[in-house]
Amino acid sequence: MKLPGHDAIARNAEEHLVSARVSLPRRTVQAPLRQVLRRLAMALAVLFLTVLIVWLDRGGYHDNADGAVDFLDAVYYSTVTLSTTGYGDIVPYSDGARLANVLLVTPLRVLFLIILVGTTLEVLTERTREEWRQNRWRSTLRDHTVVIGYGTKGRSAAQTLCATGLRKEQLVIVDPSSKVIEAANAEGLTGVIGDATRSDVLVRAEVQRARQIVIATQRDDTAVLVTLTARQLNKKAKIVTAVREEENAPLLRQSGADAVITSASAAGRMLGLSVLSPWAGTVMDDLIQQGSGLDMVERPVTKAEVGRGVRETDDLVVSVVRGHRLLGYDDPEASPLQPTDRVISIVRARTEPPLGPGKGISLT
């Protein structure tokens, strides 16, 4: 196996410093600058309304400096009143001015203070809401799928899973890059930021309760470590791992992977097939792109198909899964079909919405 030297070990040590963090897809919220500007506009509106109230009844106020209240005095009084400073140099003395202060200025003062501390209250409320949602997410997450590595391979795997009917709520992405997880959040997927070779990161992704684990890391040595860690945490989950070099596939199987996909060899075979027959290459490319043209699916045998031959089914059956054996369509043992069989067939793709933007929140 091609393992890295000291430089790779140093890089792995740096990756271990990345703190694991759960990030659920966010709801659409206003940008921070827009929120600040909105609050500032509200505060200025309250101030303007208070100045207007004082100015219209300026005859009911007394200024200790010169006895009269002009517009600047009205602005000054409104400012110190709303900020609860209250120097006492300008005071309401008429019944109308005092009544206006009780019924109008005091509620405006309370509103002004709420606007000022609103950001803090919003942060506390949002933090409480995020914690509640994270606890709820953890308590309801069962039999989900974890995709480790959200590069080209991981993203394609997630798109295929969603195209086959897996709900986005049942998909968790693990990647050390915060930008990658933000991209996953934008698509409505939950993400965990951290190094997947560490067990605490996988525990945050609830790998121990997952049904399926897809490992699509960029390096083969990382894939081995992640496979070993994931299998240690979950003995029953189905683990599918991608590797670059075919010579590393046996080691991945020994590490606990149920299936190993060699990306370099698969791409090479597709290239060779396309050279020999461009149309055959087009068909194969169509088959591996779930949700368009033709799809290859695995499904249980229906009651109407039990006892019938492989060629008598409505779908184009290419293989039969019987127990732990995979029988070809031309295998004499494949027919007749049995109630516990599963068939792998080629069907016309159903139109499914692509993996796109979703709503949600972010938890740290």
Phi, psi and omega in degrees: 000143181273100181256151181283168179265212185295326181298318180293323178298320178296320179295320178297322178296322178292323180295328180295340180283348180287121181284135179291140182210134177270133181227106176275153179304139188270151167283159179289120181232161179287152176295149181305317181297320179294323178295318179296315179296323179294318179293322178296319179296321178295318180296318179294325178295318177296318179297315180299318179296321178294316177301319180296318180297316181291318183295320180294333181243035185297338178290342180270006181245151181236129177259120182297341182283307182227002176085334181256154180243112176263189185295319178298321177297323179296318178295317180297313181297318181297320181294310182290333179287313180295327179275003179062022178286306173058074180287337178087004180281337173237125185225147172281131180240339179277158179298320180295318180293320179291322178294321178295324178293321181289314188271334186243306186292319181298312175301323177294324177297316178298317179297321179297318179294322178297320179296319182294318182266006183299324181297316178297315179297321180294320179297315179296319179294317180296320179296319178295318179296319180296318180296320179295317181293323179294316178297321178293320179298316180293322183287335183259351184280115178217145174052041181267182179242131179250125176252117183258112185098114184245047172274211181298315181291314181296319179295318178297322178296318179296318179297320179294317179298317179292326179292335179270005174112357179289128179288146180299331179294341181261017182236128180236129180258136176239126180202145181284348183266127178292327179293322178295318179292324176298322177294321177294320177299320179297336178266007177087019183251148176278140181228153175236122180271122178160172180277116186289351175284348178267133184295327181293329177292316179293328177294322177297329177276004180058042179298328182296343179245011183279154176266325183224144179228123178251121182251111183231055180282168183277341185237144181290322180294324176294321179298322179296313181296318180295319180298315178299315181294316181295320180292327177294323181281329184222109183280340189254344185294150174275121183249123177243126186236141175255138176229158179275317185256132182295332181293343179270352182300315179300322179295323178295320179294321177294332181282349177123004180284134177281329178216141180234125179253121179268107186293319182294315180293320180298318178294321178296318179295322177296320178297314179297318180296321180292329177292316181290320181210099180304324180292321177296321176296324178295319179295317180296319178296323178293321182294324183274353174263096185293136174099002179218139179067245179254143177237148172255121185232156172247129183215160176285158177288135178280164180299324181291338183268346181297130180088353180264165178279164181300321182285353182265003179277162179287328179273165175273093183280129179253337179207158177236129177262115181234106185066239178255016181249147175247114183256134177288163183297334182263006178287128181302332181282347182290330179248142359281161180287143182252157185301329183269002181288157168234143183244145173254118187226163177256125184229164174288131185295141172273148180283114180238146176295138180291164177290106187224196185299144177223181180249159177162197182226176179237134179240140177237000000 
